[in-house]
Amino acid sequence: MIGRQMANSIERRSGVSLWRQIADQILHSIAVGDFAEHAALPPEVALAERYGVNRHTVRSAIAALVQEGVLRAEQGRGTFVLSRKRLSYPIGTRTRFSTGLQGQASERLSILLESAVEPASRRVAEGLGLAKGSNVIRLETRGEADGQPVSRATGWFDAKRFAGIDAAMAETGSVTASLARFGVSDYLRQSTVLSARHADAADLADLDLRPGAIVLVTLAVNVTPDGQPIQFAETRFPAERVELKLSAL
């Protein structure tokens, strides 16, 4: 379903070359599993019909993805999707970066990139149960597994209740450890909304991705065991490196 929606998004007047748009569509199809690892791509004629372009445009897109290391062309056999082992990140009642990748990566780091105090937008205020415009602390973080970026998150916290959480995060490198300093010994995932999109310029840089890469996006609210909202967060995961494994919330 997602693949069909994306395939209909080719814009001839977008300012982005058609071959690049087709390359992006192929990348998206790989990310969502339409084109499996090691599998051969459909013939150029079929791809041209699927995307509504000529074979030359498809050929240019495939050549670019071969150069980028996404596809492998074998003369006389076809074009194949290269194997890309992805980390499995669990989304459940207790979602923690520090433990979610245990057994898959020997070193896991969460790095504070930036922090600021700002008025809460309507979306953030609703997530945290605050009045719109209330002061919140915004933390920008990047998660790494064995030195490779695997997540880019923006989290918001009530500035009154969690004053100084930015300093705690810089020191501990852990949201869980930082919250513990404010008396939050446990917290639960109240809700998670999932979507996917092309990575923007900031995520391309912070996650070390190529243009056209797809990121999986989660919008989440974490609460204390008695139901008090403590964190609203948007997290982006590179689809080529991470798959999200959902369990009942």
JODA-V584147 format. One record per helix or strand. SS is the DSSP state (hx for helix, st for strand). FROM is the first residue (numbers start at 1). TO is the last residue. Records with the same first field share a line. If there is no record, write none. Layout:
SS: FROM-TO  FROM-TO
//
This chain:
hx: 2-7  18-31  44-51  55-67  97-100  122-128  165-172  175-180  201-206
st: 40-40  71-74  78-81  87-91  108-119  135-145  148-158  188-198  214-223  229-238  242-246
//
